Amino acid sequence: MKKIRLITFDLDDTLWDNVPTIKKAEVDTRKWIEEKVGEVEWGDFNDFISLREELIEDDPVIEWDISKLRKEIFRKKLAHVNPSSLRNKIVEEAFNIFIKKRHEIKLFDGVEEALEILSKKYSLGVLTNGNADIYKFPIGKYFKFSISALEAKNSKPNRAHFDMAIKEMNNVVFDEILHIGDHQINDILFAYNLGIDALWFNNSNTEWTQDFKKPQEFSSWELLPKIIENKYE
C-alpha cells in the first residue's frame, strides 16, 4: 500500500463555494467605488478577459499576481479620476474592501471536521492560484504551510507549487503526496503530470472530460477521512 505523508489542498471551490463569495465581493466593492466617484462603466465578462490579457501583456507578473491584477483593473476603470494620487488612494481602499469581502466564506459541510481528523495523521498544506489566506480562517491551524501563485511566481497546473511544497517539508518526495482539488486541469492534471496521487472533489456531478485517467472522486467532505483511510492506511 502506498504511503502518504503530505496532503495538499486547493482552496476556492474545494473548501468552499467561491462563486457567491467573489460575486458579493465584486458587487460590494463596485458599489463603494461608485459612491466615491459616480457611475463606472465596468463592462461584461468578455471585457474583463480582454482587459486582463492587455494588462498581462504590459506586465507578465499579473498572470500570477491576481491581487495586482485586481488593482490594475480598478485603476483602468478609474482612469477619469484626477489627480492620480486620489485615483491610487481609491484603488488601494477598494482593494482592501474587496480582499476583506473575499474572505467572507462558508466552508462546505464537513470540511473542518475532516481537516481536524487528517491533521492528526498527516502534514497538510495549501496550494492555491487564488489570494485567499488560509490563516485568516480558524481552519488555518491545521495547515503546515500555504503556497499561493504569488509566492510560487507561477500558476497551477505548472509545477512550481509542488516544488515549493517539497522544500517546505523534510524528506517528503512526490510519491508521498496526495493532492485534493476540484479543477480537472489546475488540480488533477497538476498532480498527474508529476505522478502525484489526487482525489477529485466533484460536488456538482461534473463530467470528466480529460484524456487521462480520472482519479477517485468524492462529493462530500464527511466521507473524505474514510476514503483516505481505506486507500492509504
Protein Blocks (a to p, Z undefined) as FASTA:
>chain_A
ZZdfbdcddfehklpcfklmmmmmmmmmmmmmmmmnopadebpfklmmmmmmmmmmmmmm
lmmmmmlmmmmmmmmmmmmpccfklmmmmmmmmmmmmmmmmmmccddehklmmmmmmmmm
bccddddfblcdfklpfklmmpfbdcdfklnopacfbfklmmmmmmmpghiafklpccdd
fbfklmmmmmmmnopacddddfkopacfbfbdcddddfbfklmmmmmmmmmZZ
